[in-house]
Amino acid sequence: MPRARPALLAACLISLSCTTTTQADPQTASKPDSRTDAGTEAADLDDPAASETKPERSSSPAAELPECPSDPAAKGMLAAYCTDAGELAGVWVPVDTLQIPDDVEIIFNVQGPDTTRQPALLIVLRDDELYIRQVTCGACRRVLGQGFAGQLSQLSPAQIGAVQVQLGLGPDLPALTTPEQWVEFTSGPKGVAALTTIASKTEGEVDGRGR
């Protein structure tokens, strides 16, 4: 699959001062029994007219990914994944610094049952770009959790497997290397069950991840 529209992704990988979009707000996350169906656009939540057209995966020319940082922690990153060419292909950051674009497909969106801490999990796609927003305390003064932004076509299967483990999925799960595999997993019964459990985890239940 071609590297699609990475300009905003590259900006998100570099800039950790960006803010989250309305679609990523844990207050708007769905309950498990009303989970947003795969393929629904985030823009649908705010603009009814947007539901008339499903976003197409673009094949526009690729922009260069940013250079891989020598010290990810110094850049405020929780984890960084780089290509063999030394480009930054994916990154975990504190959840309140993650930027999610507007023109995405929501493939999983669940708010946990803890109404005090308001945990939630949002997974979206934009062409072959994957964004994950795991909130472990949406009600805290600073929203706590971890966020991921990365380009599936530029990540190795081992790196994608590491992303899945960081999210809280078991190491035995095969690497979901394509958008189609992520859609299938997040809509299937095993995936929904595993991700719903992750969505319910609060700050003290994630073994230090997402801090």
Buried (B, 14 or more C-beta within 10 A) or exposed (E): BEBBBBEBBBBBBBEBEBEBBEBBBBEBBBEBEEBBEBEBBBBBBEEEEBEEEEBEBBEEEBBEBBEBBEEBEEBEBBBBBBBEEEBBBBBBBBBBBBBBBBBBBBBBBBBBEBEEBBBBBBBBBBBBBBBBBBBBBBBBEEBBBBBBBBBBBBBBEEBBBBBBEBBBBEEEBEBBBBBEBBBBBBBEEEBBEBBBBBBBBBBEBBEEBBE
